[in-house]
Amino acid sequence: MYDSGEDAPFTATQTILSELIKMAGGENIFSDIEKNWATVTWEEVVNRNPEVIVIMDYGNITVEQKKQVLFSKSALADVDAIKNKRIAVMPLDHTFEGVRMPLAIETLAKAFYPEKFE
């Protein structure tokens, strides 16, 4: 889950977002960090090699700007999600506990298992 950050990525760790990822059949690569949110390093992202990167869509930085950060980092070139262009976009309002949570799970499941939704 990529929230923001050019110098160092800011990510969700022990939040409802990790639970949504699990419900959709995925695994948050940073769920072992014992904080709700954490700033990690690009090297940690490379070492954990996510298959899919989920971008949070909110705030002053657009999804396209966040994608540009990810795809412009030469250190990420060998990360599976970057190589295979597997980026999911999660609208902020889908992550609040309530009636939109099934939409979040669907968005994630489609990103994790696109072949099952063809």
Contact map, one row per residue, 1 for C-alpha under 8 A:
1110000000110000000000000001000000000000000000000000111100000000000000000000000000000000000000000000000000000000000000
1111000011110000000000000000000000000000000000000000111100000000000000000000000000000000000000000000000000000000000000
1111100011110000000000000000000000000000000000000000001100000000000000000000000000000000000000000000000000000000000000
0111110011100000000000000000000000000000000000000000000100001000010000000000000000000000000000000000000000000000000000
0011111111000000000000000000000000000000000000000000000000000000000000000000000000000000000000000000000000000000000000
0001111110000000000000000000000000000000000000000000000000000000000010000000000000000000000000000000000000000000000000
0000111110000000000000000000000000000000000000000000000000000000000000000000000000000000000000000000000000000000000000
0000111111000000000000000000000000000011110000000000000000000000000000000000000000000000000000000000000000000000000000
0111111111100000000000000000000000000011110000000000000000000000000000000000000000000000000000000000000000000000000000
0111100111110000000000000000000000001111000000000000000000000000000000000000000000000000000000000000000000000000000000
1111000011111000000000000000010000001111000000000000000000000000000000000000000000000000000000000000000000000000000000
1110000001111110110000000000011000011100000000000000000000000000000000000000000000000000000000000000000000000000000000
0000000000111110110000000001011111111100000000000000000000000000000000000000000000000000000000000000000000000000000000
0000000000011111110000000000001111111000000000000000000000000000000000000000000000000000000000000000000000000000000000
0000000000011111111000000000000000011000000000000000000000000000000000000000000000000000000000000000000000000000000000
0000000000000111111100000000000000000000000000000000000000000000000000000000000000000000000000101000000000000000000000
0000000000011111111110000000000000000000000000000000000000000000000000000000000000000000000000100000000000000000000000
0000000000011111111111000011001000000000000000000000000000000000000000000000000000000000000000000000000000000000000000
0000000000000011111111100000000000000000000000000000000000000000000000000000000000000000000000000000000000000000000000
0000000000000001111111110000000000000000000000000000000000000000000000000000000000000000000000000000100110010000000000
0000000000000000111111111111000000000000000000000000000000000000000000000000000000000000000000000000000010010000000000
0000000000000000011111111111000000000000000000000000000000000000000000000000000000000000000000000000000000000000000000
0000000000000000001111111100000000000000000000000000000000000000000000000000000000000000000000000000000010000000000000
0000000000000000000111111100000000000000000000000000000000000000000000000000000000000000000000000000000011011001000000
0000000000000000000011111110000000000000000000000000000000000000000000000000000000000000000000000000000000001001000000
0000000000000000000011111111000000000000000000000000000000000000000000000000000000000000000000000000000000001001000000
0000000000000000010011001111101000000000000000000000000000000000000000000000000000000000000000000000000000000000000000
1000000000001000010011000111111000000000000000000000000000000000000000000000000000000000000000000000000000000000000000
0000000000000000000000000011111100000000000000010100000000000000000000000000000000000000000000000000000000000000000000
0000000000111000000000000001111110000000000000000000000000000000000000000000000000000000000000000000000000000000000000
0000000000011100010000000011111111000000000000000000000000000000000000000000000000000000000000000000000000000000000000
0000000000001100000000000000111111000000000000000000000000000000000000000000000000000000000000000000000000000000000000
0000000000001100000000000000011111100100000000000000000000000000000000000000000000000000000000000000000000000000000000
0000000000001100000000000000001111110000000000000000000000000000000000000000000000000000000000000000000000000000000000
0000000000001100000000000000000011111100000000000000000000000000000000000000000000000000000000000000000000000000000000
0000000000011110000000000000000001111100000000000000000000000000000000000000000000000000000000000000000000000000000000
0000000001111110000000000000000000111110000000000000000000000000000000000000000000000000000000000000000000000000000000
0000000001111000000000000000000010111111000000000000000000000000000000000000000000000000000000000000000000000000000000
0000000111100000000000000000000000001111100000000000000000000000000000000000000000000000000000000000000000000000000000
0000000111100000000000000000000000000111110110000000000000000000000000000000000000000000000000000000000000000000000000
0000000110000000000000000000000000000011111110000000000000000000000000000000000000000000000000000000000000000000000000
0000000110000000000000000000000000000001111111000000000000000000000000000011000000000000000000000000000000000000000000
0000000000000000000000000000000000000000111111100000000000000000000000000010000000000000000000000000000000000000000000
0000000000000000000000000000000000000001111111110000000000000000000000000000000000000000000000000000000000000000000000
0000000000000000000000000000000000000001111111111100000000000000000000000001001000000000000000000000000000000000000000
0000000000000000000000000000000000000000011111111100000000000000000000000011011000000000000000000000000000000000000000
0000000000000000000000000000000000000000001111111000000000000000000000000000000000000000000000000000000000000000000000
0000000000000000000000000000100000000000000111111100000000000000000000000000000000000000000000000000000000000000000000
0000000000000000000000000000000000000000000011111110000000000000000000000000001110000000000000000000000000000000000000
0000000000000000000000000000100000000000000011011111100000000000000000000000001110000000000000000000000000000000000000
0000000000000000000000000000000000000000000000001111100000000000000000000000001110000100000000000000000000000000000000
0000000000000000000000000000000000000000000000000111110000000000000000000000000110000111000000000000000000000011000000
1100000000000000000000000000000000000000000000000111111000000000000000000000000010000111000000000000000000000000000000
1100000000000000000000000000000000000000000000000001111100000000000000000000000000000011110000000000000000010000000000
1110000000000000000000000000000000000000000000000000111110000010010000000000000000000011110000000000000000000000000000
1111000000000000000000000000000000000000000000000000011111000010000000000000000000000000111100000000000000000000000000
0000000000000000000000000000000000000000000000000000001111100110000000000000000000000000111100000000000000000000000000
0000000000000000000000000000000000000000000000000000000111111110000000000000000000000000001100000000000000000000000000
0000000000000000000000000000000000000000000000000000000011111100000000000000000000000000000000000000000000000000000000
0000000000000000000000000000000000000000000000000000000001111100000000000000000000000000000000000000000000000000000000
0001000000000000000000000000000000000000000000000000000001111110110000000000000000000000000000000000000000000000000000
0000000000000000000000000000000000000000000000000000000011111111110000000000000000000000000000000000000000000000000000
0000000000000000000000000000000000000000000000000000001111001111111000000000000000000000100000000000000000000000000000
0000000000000000000000000000000000000000000000000000000000000111111100000000000000000000000000000000000000000000000000
0000000000000000000000000000000000000000000000000000000000001111111110000000000000000000000000000000000000000000000000
0001000000000000000000000000000000000000000000000000001000001111111111000000000000000000000000000000000000000000000000
0000000000000000000000000000000000000000000000000000000000000011111111100000000000000000000000000000000000000000000000
0000000000000000000000000000000000000000000000000000000000000001111111110000000000000000000000000000000000000000000000
0000010000000000000000000000000000000000000000000000000000000000111111111000000000000000000000000000000000000000000000
0000000000000000000000000000000000000000000000000000000000000000011111111001000001000000000000000000000000000000000000
0000000000000000000000000000000000000000000000000000000000000000001111111101100001000000000000000000000000000000000000
0000000000000000000000000000000000000000000000000000000000000000000111111100000000000000000000000000000000000000000000
0000000000000000000000000000000000000000000000000000000000000000000011111111100000000000000000000000000000000000000000
0000000000000000000000000000000000000000000000000000000000000000000000111111100000000000000000000000000000000000000000
0000000000000000000000000000000000000000011001000000000000000000000000001111110000000000000000000000000000000000000000
0000000000000000000000000000000000000000010011000000000000000000000001101111111001000000000000000000000000000000000000
0000000000000000000000000000000000000000000000000000000000000000000000101111111001100000000000000000000000000000000000
0000000000000000000000000000000000000000000001000000000000000000000000000011111101100000000000000000000000000000000000
0000000000000000000000000000000000000000000011001110000000000000000000000001111111100000000000000000000000000000000000
0000000000000000000000000000000000000000000000001111000000000000000000000000011111110000000000000000000000000000000000
0000000000000000000000000000000000000000000000001111100000000000000000000000001111111110000000000000000000000000000000
0000000000000000000000000000000000000000000000000000000000000000000001100001111111111110000000000000000000000000000000
0000000000000000000000000000000000000000000000000000000000000000000000000000111111111100000000000000000000000000000000
0000000000000000000000000000000000000000000000000000000000000000000000000000000111111100000000000000000000000000000000
0000000000000000000000000000000000000000000000000000000000000000000000000000000011111110000000000000000000000000000000
0000000000000000000000000000000000000000000000000011100000000000000000000000000011111111000000000000000000000010000000
0000000000000000000000000000000000000000000000000001111000000000000000000000000011001111100000000000000000000010000000
0000000000000000000000000000000000000000000000000001111000000000000000000000000000000111110000000000000000110010000000
0000000000000000000000000000000000000000000000000000011110000010000000000000000000000011111000000000000000100000000000
0000000000000000000000000000000000000000000000000000011110000000000000000000000000000001111101100000000100110000000000
0000000000000000000000000000000000000000000000000000000111000000000000000000000000000000111111100000000000000000000000
0000000000000000000000000000000000000000000000000000000111000000000000000000000000000000011111110000000000000000000000
0000000000000000000000000000000000000000000000000000000000000000000000000000000000000000001111110001000000000000000000
0000000000000000000000000000000000000000000000000000000000000000000000000000000000000000011111110001101100000000000000
0000000000000001100000000000000000000000000000000000000000000000000000000000000000000000011111111001100100000000000000
0000000000000000000000000000000000000000000000000000000000000000000000000000000000000000000111111101100000000000000000
0000000000000001000000000000000000000000000000000000000000000000000000000000000000000000000000111111100000000000000000
0000000000000000000000000000000000000000000000000000000000000000000000000000000000000000000000011111100000000000000000
0000000000000000000000000000000000000000000000000000000000000000000000000000000000000000000000001111110000000000000000
0000000000000000000000000000000000000000000000000000000000000000000000000000000000000000000011111111111100000000000000
0000000000000000000100000000000000000000000000000000000000000000000000000000000000000000000001111111111110000000000000
0000000000000000000000000000000000000000000000000000000000000000000000000000000000000000000000000011111111000000000000
0000000000000000000000000000000000000000000000000000000000000000000000000000000000000000000001000001111111100000000000
0000000000000000000100000000000000000000000000000000000000000000000000000000000000000000010001100001111111110000000000
0000000000000000000110110000000000000000000000000000000000000000000000000000000000000000000000000000111111111000000000
0000000000000000000000010000000000000000000000000000000000000000000000000000000000000000000000000000011111111100000000
0000000000000000000000000000000000000000000000000000000000000000000000000000000000000001110000000000001111111110000000
0000000000000000000110010000000000000000000000000000010000000000000000000000000000000001010000000000000111111111000000
0000000000000000000000011100000000000000000000000000000000000000000000000000000000000000000000000000000011111111110000
0000000000000000000000000000000000000000000000000000000000000000000000000000000000000000000000000000000001111111110110
0000000000000000000000000000000000000000000000000001000000000000000000000000000000000111000000000000000000111111110000
0000000000000000000000011100000000000000000000000001000000000000000000000000000000000000000000000000000000011111110000
0000000000000000000000000000000000000000000000000000000000000000000000000000000000000000000000000000000000001111111110
0000000000000000000000000000000000000000000000000000000000000000000000000000000000000000000000000000000000001111111111
0000000000000000000000000000000000000000000000000000000000000000000000000000000000000000000000000000000000000000111111
0000000000000000000000000000000000000000000000000000000000000000000000000000000000000000000000000000000000000100111111
0000000000000000000000000000000000000000000000000000000000000000000000000000000000000000000000000000000000000100111111
0000000000000000000000000000000000000000000000000000000000000000000000000000000000000000000000000000000000000000011111
